[in-house]
Amino acid sequence: MTEPHQDEQQAIEGEIVETTDAPPPVVPAFDYTDDGVPTFDYVRDRIENRVGTASASTELAGGAPEAASVDEQLAERDRAGRDKLEEIRRAMRGE
């Protein structure tokens, strides 16, 4: 038996699979009117989603106080704890 040349293609076994016609995607009826105009609710939801995404992006980028680093948050909490403890001690001494 001789070796096939690199130029020759080897036969590949396989089976034929019949394709079925997939139904068209279901588009919710409430998003657009019959004329293709988006409804008010659909537009409002899209705008609210974009506003929420923009707000979250700003927070993640550090533009909001909530985005302070973990070390800063821990230091602030420790400071507040010490201040409260000192306030309690003063109250117990009658100051």
N, C-alpha and C positions, 0 to 999 in steps of 0.2 A: 504494500500500500504506500502510496506516495503522499508526501505532505502537501497541503494546499499552499499555493503562493499567497503572498500578502495581498495581491491584487484581487484575488477571488473572494467573493462573499460566501459565507457559510449560511446554510438554510437555518432559519429560526422557526421553531414550532410555536403555534399559538392558536387561539380560537377566536372566532368572530363573535362579538358581543353586539346584540341588537340594541340600538338606542331607542329610548322612549321619548316622546315629546313631553317636556316638562311644562306644567301649567305656568302661565305668566305670573309674576310676583303679585302678591295681594297688596294693593295700595289702599290704605284706610279711606273710606268714602268721605270722612269728615275733614280731611286735609284740604281737598280741592273741590270746587264746585264742578258742575258738568261742563262749564265753559273753560275749565283749567285755571281758574283764579283761586289762589290760596285763601282759606277762610281766616277770619280775624283770630280765632283761637289758635290756629296753627302758627300764624305769624307771631302772636304774643308769646307762645311757648318757645319758639325759636329765639326770640329776643331775650327772654328770661334766661334761657340756657347760655346764650353768649355772654350775658352780663355776669352770670355765675362763674363761667369759665374765666372771664377777665379778672374778676375779683380774686379768684383762687390763684391765678397766675401772679397777680400783684403780691399776694401774701407770700407765695413761695419765693418770689424774687427778693423779698426782704423789704418791700415797700410799706408793710404794715407792722404795728407793734407786736402783733401775734407771732410774727416771724422771727422774733428775737432768738438768739442762740440758746441752746439748752443751758449753757454755763451762766448766761445772764439771767435766765429765769430762775435757776437754782440760787444764785447769789441774792436776787431780789427776795425770794421766799425766805432765805436764811435771815436777811436783814429785817424783814417784817416780823419774823418769829422772835428775834432778839428784842426788837422794839416792844412787842406785845408782852414779852416776859418781864421787861423792865417796868412797863406800865403796871402790871399785876403786882410786882414787888413794891412799887411806890404806894399803891393802893393799900397793901397789907400793912405798910409802915405808918399809914395815916398821913401821908404827904399830900 
